[in-house]
Structures are given as structure tokens and as C-alpha cells.
């Protein structure tokens, strides 16, 4: 199920609720940093890329579990859904890759 749907007649974008299975799949996934850039990124996207950069610098690992990021940022409710949206945007821009665990 897509995050947004566009109505053809009115050209309006609405947010669609993510299914529980899709959210659980995202939580169990591993994010891989492909490009070290935050150009034209929002605040949450910058936080994610910066966190992944620090993981590479400290521990030398390119892969970071999404659960680790959720615990680090202490996200709840709407913030968590914004985080998942940001991860999807980064994946669409090919900055990170989300792999199933």
C-alpha cells in the first residue's frame, strides 16, 4: 500500500495509513548507507544519515538495524510514522537501501 495516493480528478495528495505488516517489516529491516549526502534532505532525513555516518565512523559498519535507530531517537506515535516516511524517501532517492532482516 503506498504512503500517498493521488486522486486523478482533483490532483490532491492524501496520506494513507500504513498496514501493520508493512510497519513490522520496516522495523525488522536493516538500513544500508549507499551515499553520504544530505543535499535537499529534511530534518529527519539528516538525522538518519548522520546517525548512520556515526555508526560507520565509530564501529565501521555500513548496516544499521532500524530498531537501533528507533531506540536511539526514542520515537513514539506520529514521530515514528514520520521516521518511516523519511526512511522511504531516502530509499527512493537511493541514499539508503532497506534490506529485509
Residue pairs with C-beta under 8 A, 6 or more apart in sequence:
1 16
1 18
1 19
1 22
2 16
3 15
3 16
3 18
3 85
3 88
4 13
4 14
4 15
4 16
5 13
5 14
5 16
6 12
6 13
7 14
18 81
18 84
23 84
25 100
26 66
26 84
26 87
26 98
27 66
27 67
27 70
28 66
28 67
28 100
28 101
29 65
29 66
29 98
29 99
29 100
29 101
30 63
30 64
30 65
30 66
30 98
30 99
30 100
30 101
31 48
31 52
31 63
31 64
31 65
31 66
31 69
31 87
31 96
31 97
31 98
31 99
32 62
32 63
32 64
32 96
32 97
32 98
32 99
33 49
33 52
33 53
33 56
33 62
33 64
33 95
33 96
34 94
34 95
34 96
34 97
35 94
35 95
36 49
36 53
37 49
37 95
38 45
38 46
38 49
38 50
41 49
41 90
41 95
42 86
42 89
44 82
44 83
44 85
44 86
45 86
45 89
45 90
45 95
47 73
48 69
48 83
48 86
48 87
48 90
48 96
49 90
49 95
49 96
51 64
51 69
51 72
51 73
52 64
52 96
55 61
55 64
56 62
63 99
65 101
66 87
66 98
69 83
70 80
70 83
73 79
73 83
75 83
87 96
87 98
90 96
91 97
91 98
